[in-house]
Amino acid sequence: MYEHDVLVVGAGGAGLRAAVAAHEQGADVAMVTKLHPVRSHTGAAEGGINAALREGDSWDLHAYDTMKGSDYLGDAPSIEKLAKDAPGEVIKTEHWGMPFSREDDGRVSQRPFGGLSFPRTTYAGAETGHHLLHTLYEQVVKRGITVYDEWYVMNLAVTNEDDPRDRSCHGVVGYDVQTGNIEGFKARKGVILATGGVGQAFDHTTNAVSCTGDGQAMAYRAGVPMEDMEFVQFHPTTLPSTGVLISEGVRGEGGILYNKNGERFMFEYGYANNDGELASRDVVARAELTEVNEGRGIEDEYVHLDMRHLGEERIIDRLENILHLARDFEGVDGLEEPMPVKPGQHYEMGGIETNEHGQTCIEGLYAAGECACASVHGANRLGGNALPELMVFGARAGNHAAGIDLGEPEVQTGRTGDEERDEVDSSVTLGEEGITGSALADGGATLSSPDEVLRATVDREKQRVDHLMSKEEGLQHAEIRAKVQKAMTRWVNVFREKEGLQKALEVIREARELYEEVYVADPSKTFNTDLQMTYETRNVIDVAEAITVGALVREEFRGAHWRKEHQERKDENWLKHTMLDWNGGSPEVYYKPVVLEGEDKTYEPKERSY
């Protein structure tokens, strides 16, 4: 058993920032990560970091833009914390050596991004996430923070009281990929989940193969509600053959979208008469797919993104990485010809319900970054708001877990018992109800001693591994995962309708039943990625179901969530968060109100136009 004050699960931007913050408060911190930190998916972020740094800009303008971009489904206390803390985080990372792009006068450069009323996106070429990841990792190394590298976290060690709000988290169970050993990690003060996104629930995504929703699924099964999972961002500009991201920075610098007729369709067809290509991402993604569906797409699949007019000098100075990506993956020279692009799954706006301190409803369990939902993005995330989110809320979670008093939270977590509930119009049973494989079932420990809780959880995971490894035949995880991914991309994409969502739930239920027959073909103990990916596939199934259930019950069109049968935003009925409770394997839907009251103003929902 390993023991530390604070355990951080995941070593991307949010995890690294949380670890540094907790260490600065004197905590004994360790990171448990299935990837080496600089291989984390934060490194794929290209565009930039929003922060109000210049004269003429202010945190309250940033907050307003974020609330508007969220289609008024963000929680004001969290949004205002994001906007207020972001400038300090940018300055801190610059002092740590972050190589921001700069103007001739030496100031950090800022560029326009979609949905912003001021060009407040700081950046480092088109590799902002890569540089941020290395800068933060340097701070972890400098401080001597322990990193358990290539340890896959299998489960959380959580007590088993009836009410999740009475439960407590005492650590995690990790699988050492290099040796095959399964060990317990005890957290004396807190566990911070920073495990990233859920992109592998889809088969066309900008996300790395490591983004399998591990943190979301583990917290969900432990009793933490999932919040607003239906709000999935599809980035407008990904390369058709691979899903590789083409930064919004291209459009921020002046890149133009054209259809096959050479029309600048964002203006020509009235999708965004004011902001054009720099409308928010949900607007641009729907516009592109509408062009394709109405026969104006190129090869009935994509549109063109053109940056040639920016000139070679500017492109190489600010967007050189984009040239390499287009050339390597599509064989296109962005200096000489337009690039093919289409929408691809990019970011999960929902996630593990937390307050503005990163706390969940389970004592000692925190979450930060994309896996969490502090509700700063609501129904649609603005480009450039993901990196400040992971820094701001990573730092807040790290500080709070280390024992710093951040005050009484304004955003509440967990069920109170008097929430509005809802039924899911599904022809299949949800969750694991009726699934018989007891060796695959979760269950918290009823013991009260933290050491006993952790030991019992370790024993359960060892039994699960023995069960999977003892089978000599069955189904492989890849076959099951592919079923889910294809169904999600087909029916839970940008455009959604009731019948398709119900079909997706049927496929997900089939996958859950097939998972009973899953086995691990690789018999080895060392570097058994087959075993790890079998675990991940269960998590993919859980997060895919959560996304689809949320999409089915939310009968309105808001932000990134488009419903064929419901073509308007319905504030009178749907100005609320969609919550999904695991409920012992029989998921329940309920709702909680959006918090629109900020520090000194109330945000009034208005028509969102660009």
N, C-alpha and C positions, 0 to 999 in steps of 0.2 A: 504494500500500500504506500502510495505517495501522499504527502500532506503539505498543504500551503494555505495561506490566508484566503487568497482569491485565485480562482481558476478561470481562465479565459479560454473558451472553446472556439477555435478558429483564429487564424492569424492574418486576415486581410486588414484593410484600413481600420475598421471599427475595433477589431480585436487588438491590434497593435496600439491604437490610441487609448483604449481602455486599460491595457496593461501598463502603459507609461503613466497614466493618471493615477492608478492605484499604487504603483511603486512610489510615485512622488509623495504620496500621503503616508509612506512608511510601511505599506503592506508587503508581505512576502507573496510575490505574484509568480504564477507559472502559466504558460500557454500550452494547450494541448491541441495539436493541429494535424489534420490528415495530409496537408501539403507543407512543404517548406514555405515559410512566410512570403518570400518574394515570388513564389509561383501562384499566390492567391489571385482571385479573379479581379480584385481591385486594380491590378496591373493592366487590365484591359480597358479601363475607363480612359477615354480620350479627351473629352471636351473641356472640362474645367470645374472651378469651384466658385459658386456664387457668394459674394460678400460685399456689403456696402462699405466701400473704402474711400470713395472720392467725394469731393465737394459737389453738391447737387443730388447726391444719393443719400439714403438713410435706411436704417433698419426697418422703419415702419413701411417704407415703400417696398422693400424686399418682402416683408410679411404680407402686405396686401397682394402683391403679385403671386405669392405662393398660395394664399387663400383663394384667390380668383382661379389660379391654375388648378387647384384641387376641386374645382366646381363646388366650392363651399361645403366640402365634406372633411376638411381638415379640422383639427382641434386647435383653437387659437392659442392656448397656453404653450403648446409644443411648438407651433409655428413661430411664435414670438421669441421663444428661447433659441430656435434655430437662427433667426435673423439677427438677434442681439449678439449671440456668441460667435457667429461665423467670422466677423472681422478679426477678433482676437486669435482665433484658431489659425487663420491664414497668416497673420503676422508671426505667430509662434512657429509655424512650420517654416516660414522664410528664415527666421533666426536659426532654426535647426539645419538649414542648408538646402531647403527646397529650391531647385533652380527654375524659378518662374521666368517666363518670357518677360522682356522689359521694353519700355519705350526709350526713345533717344535720351530723355532727361533722367533716366535711371529708375523711374517708377515702374512698379509691377504692371504689366499690360492687362487690360480688360477688354473683352469682346462682347458683342450682342449675342444673346441666345433667345430661343423661342419663349414667348410669354413674359419677357422682362420689359419693364418700362424704362430701364436704364442699363447700359452695357456694363454689367457688374461681374462678369464671369472671368475670373483670373485663370491662367492656364500656363502650361509648360509645353509649348508646341502642340502637337496632337498626341502627346504621351503623358498627360497630366497624372493619371492614376499610377502609371509605372514609376514616375519620379516620386510621387507621394508615398507609395509603398516602400521604396528603398529608403526614403528619408525617415519614415517612421521606424523601419526595421533597424536602421543605424542607431536610433535612440534606445531601442530594446537591447541591442548588443552593448552599447555604451554603459547601460545601467546593470548589465549582468543578469537580466531577467531570464529565468529558466524557460527553455522552449523544448517541449517534448514533440519532436519533429516526426512526422509520419506515424502518428498515433491516431487511429480512427475511433472517435467517441461513439459507443454503441447505445448508451442509455444514460439517463439521469438517475441518481440515487435520491428518491423522493419518498416521503412517508405517505401513508395511505388513509388519512382521515376522510370521512365522507365528503366534507366540504373542502374543495381545493384551496380555499382561503385559509384553512387551518393547516395545510400541508407545509412542509419545509424541505428544502433541497440541501443535501449534505455532500454532494460531490458527483462524480461521473465514473462510468466504466469505460476503459480504453483498451483498444486492441492494437498491439505493437505490430505494425505491418512487417517490420524487419525480422521479427522472431516468432510471431504467432502467439506471444504471451497475452493473457487477458488480466488486467490489473485494475485496482480501484484507486481513484484519486479523490482524496478528502479535501473539502473546502471548509475552512474554519469560519469564514465570513461570507463568502458568496461565490456563485457560479455565474459567469457572464457568457451568454450565447452570442456568438458573432460569426455565424456559419454561412451567411450570404443568401443567395437567391434560390429559385425553384425552376430554373430554365430547363432542366432535363425532364420536366413534365411535358415538354413540347419537342417536336422533332426539327423545327427550324427556329433556332435561338442564337442570340449573341453570346449566351452564357457558356462557360467552360463545362467540360464533362463532370467536373467536381460539384457543380451547383445542383444538388439533389434534394434540397429542402430538409436536410438532416435536423437542424435546430428546430424548425417549425414543427416537424412531425414528432420529435421527442417531447417538446414542451406541450404540444396538443394532447398527446397520449398521457402525459403526466397530470393533466387537468387545467392547463392554461388555455383560455379561449383563443381561437383564431379570429382576427378582425379584418373585415373588408377584403377577403381573399379574391373576390371576383374582379377586383381592379388590377388588371395586368396590363402593363405598358408594352405596346408593340412599337419598337423604334422604326421611324419611317425609312431610314436609310441603312439597310444591310445588304451585303452582297448575295445575290440569288443562289449561288452554288453552295455556299458554306454557312451563311448567317453571320459572317464576320462583320463587325460594326464599322460603319463609316461615320465619323464624328459629326455631331451637329455643328461643330466648329467650321465645317465646310460651308454650311448655309450661313453661319454667323459671320463669316468673312465675305459673304456675297454670292455663294453658290446658288445656282438656279435649277429648278426642276422643270423638265419638259416631258410632254407625252409624245407618242409616235408621230403626231402631226406637227411637231415642233412648237406646240403651244405652251406658254407658261401658265399651266392650268390652274395654279393656286389663285391667280387673278382672273384669267379668262373665263373660268366657270364659277367664280364667286365663292370659292371655299374660304378665302380669307382676304377680303378686299383691302384691308389696311396693312397687315403684316406679311401676307404672302407666305413665302417659305419659312418665315420665322413665327408662324402661328405655333400654338402648343402642339406637342407631339401627337396627341390623339387626333387632332384636327387634320394634320398632314398625313398621318397613316391612313385615315379613312378616305381622304381625297385621292391618294395614290391607288388604293384598291378600287375605288369607284371608277377611276379612269380605266383600269384594267378590265373591270367587269362590264363597262360600257363600250368596250372594243377599242379604246384609245391607248391601251398599253402596248409595249413592245414585246413581240413574241407571246402575247397574251399572258405575260407574267410580271413585267417590271416597267419602270419608267427610267428616264435619264437624269442624272445629277451632273451638272456641268460647272467646272471651275476654271476652265481654260482662260477666260477673260480676266482672271485675277493676275495673271502674269507669272512667269517662272520664278522670279525673285521672291515674290510674296508667298507663293505656294511652298517653295522649299524652306523659307524662313519659318512659316507657321503651320504647314500641313504636310511636311515631307513624308511622315509615316503613312499618310493616306495614299501617296503615290506607290509606295511599296506594297501596300495591301491590295490595291486595285490591280497592280501588275502581277503580283504573285498568285492571286486567287482567281482573277478573271481575265488575265492577259491583256489588260487595258492600260494604256499610258494616259494618265489623267492630265498631262500637259498638252496632249494632242487630240484627245477624244473624250466624250462624256462617259461617266461610269454608270453601269446598270445598278439600280437599287430597288428594293422592295421592303415592305414592313416585315419585321421579325420579332419574336418574343424577346423582351429585353429586361424588364424589371417588374418585380412584384411590389405593388404599392401597399398591400395588406401584409399581415404576418402575425407574429406573436404579440398579443395585447400587452402594452406597457404604458406606464405613465411617463411624464417628462423627465423623470430621474432614471428611466430604464428598468424600473421594477415591474415584475409580473405580480399576479395575485398569490403566487407561492413564495413564502418567505425564503430569502437567500438566493432566489433565481432572477436573473436579469437578462435582458436582450438588447442588442444595439446593432445598427446598420440595417441592411436589407432584410434580414430575417425578422426584424422587429417591426411593430406598427405603433410608433408613438403618435401616429396620425398627423404627420406633417405634409404628406402628399395627397391624402384624401383619395379622390377618384382619378387623379392624374398628376404625375410628377413633372415638374418643370426641369428641363435640361440644366445641368449645373447644380442641382440641389441634392444629389446623392452624396457627393464627396463631403460637403459641409455637414450633412446629416451624420455621416459615420464619424466625423471628427467631433462634432458637438455632443452627440449622444453617447459616443464611445467614451469621451472624457467624463460626462456626467455619470454614466453607469460605473466607470472605474472609481471615481471619487466617492460615490455613494456606497459602493460595495466595500470600500476601504474604511468606511465609518464616518465620512464627512456629512454633516447635516445640511441638506439642500433645501430645507423647509418643507412645509406640508404640500403635497402634490395637489394640483387642481384637477388633473385627469384621474378618474377612479378606475380601478381594475377589479375584475372578478364579478361573479353574479351576486346580486343582493336578494334574489328570490321574488321580486315583484316586477320583473322585466316583461316586456311584450314578447310573446313567443309566436312561432310560426311553424306551419307544417310544410314539408317538402313534397311537391307533386311528382313523385318518382314511382315507377313501376317496380323498382328493385329495393331491397333492404340496403340501408347505408351502414357504413362502418364495418365492424367485425362481428356484428350480431349474426349468429348462426354459423360462424367460422369455428371449426372444432379443434384446431391444432393448439392444444394447451401449451406445447413447447414453444409456440410462437407468441403466446399471449403476454402482454405486459401486466404488471401489478406492482403497486408500491409495497414497501415493507411496513408491516404493522408495528415493528419494534421502534422504541423511542430513542435508543442510543444511536448517535450518528455512525459510530463504527459498525454497529450491528446492521443498520440500514444499508450501509455501503457493502458490507460483506454479503448480505442477502442478495443485493442487486448483482454483484459480481458472479455469485453462484448461478443465478438465473440466466445470465448471459452465457456462461460456460455451458449450461445445459442446452441453450438454444444452438450454440455452435456445434456441440456434439450431435444434436438432432440433425442439423443440416449436413454435417460432414459424414454421418453414418449411412446416409442413403447412397445406394449404388446406382440408382437411376431416377429419372423424373424430368422435370422441365428446368431449363436454364433461365436465369433471371432476364437475359437479354430479350428473349422471345416475349416475355410478359411485359417488360418495360416498353418494347416497341409498340405493342397493342395500345397502351395508354397514350404514348406520345402521338401516334397517328390520330387517335380519337380526339385528343385535345386540340391538335392543329386543325383538324377538319371541322369540329363543332364548337370549340370554345376559343375561337380566334377573334379577330377584330369585329366581325359581324356575327351576331348570335341570335338564335331563335329557339323557342321553347322545345320543339320537336328534336332539334339537334342536341340540345343540352341534356334532354332525357336519354337520348341514344348514348351520349358520352357516359352518363352514369351507369348505363347497362354494361358498357364495355369495361368500365372501372370495376364494377361488381364482378364481372367475369374474371378480370385480372386478379382480384383479391382471392377468388376461389381457386384460380390456377396456382396462386402463390403457395397454397397448401401443398402442392406437388413439387415445389422448387427444391433443387438440390445443388450442391457445390461439386462441380466435376474435378476441380483441382484438389488433390489430396494433400498437398504440401502444407507445411506450417509457415514457411518463410515467404514473404511477399505474395500472399494469397489475395490478389486483387479480386478474384472470383468471389470469395467470401465477402469481401468489403462491398462489392457492387450488388451482391444479393441483399445485404442489409439496406443499401441505398435504395433499391427498387421498392422495398416496402414503404420507405419514406415518400418516394415518388407517387405511389398509389394514394397515400393519405393526403398529400398536398393537392394532387389533381382532383380528388373528390371534393376537398374543401373549396377550391376555386369554382368548380362546376356547380356545387350546391348554392354558393353565394350568387352566381350568375343566374341561376334559375329562379331563386326567390325574389331577387331585386327586379321588380317589374317597372322599370323606368330606363331612360337614357341619360346617363350622367358620366361625364368625363370619358374615360377609356371604355366604359361599359355601354355598349350599343345593343339594344334589343329591337328586333324587327317589329314585334307586336306593340312596342311601347316607345314611341318616337318623341318623347318630351321628358324634360326633367320635372319631377313631381315633388316640389318642396313641401307641399302640405302633408304628404304621406311618407316621403323617403329621405327627409333630412335627418338621417340616423345611420348608425354603423351596423353593418351586418355581422353578427357574432355567431360563431359555431363552437359548441361545447362537445368534447369527446364523449362525456357521459358514460364512461365505462365501456365504450365501444359501440354505443347507439347514439350517434351524433344528434344534437338538438340545435335548432336555430332560434336565436332571440335577437333583440335589438337594443341599442342604447343610444341616447341622443348625442348629437354633435355639440361640442362646446364652442360656441361662436363668441363668447364673451372674453375679450382680451384684457390687457392690463388697464387700459383707459378708454377702450372703445369696443363696441359690438359690431361684428362684421355682418352686414346685411346682404343676403344672397341677391345677386343681380344677374341679368343675362350675360353670358360669357361669350364675347365676340372678339375677333382679332382682325 
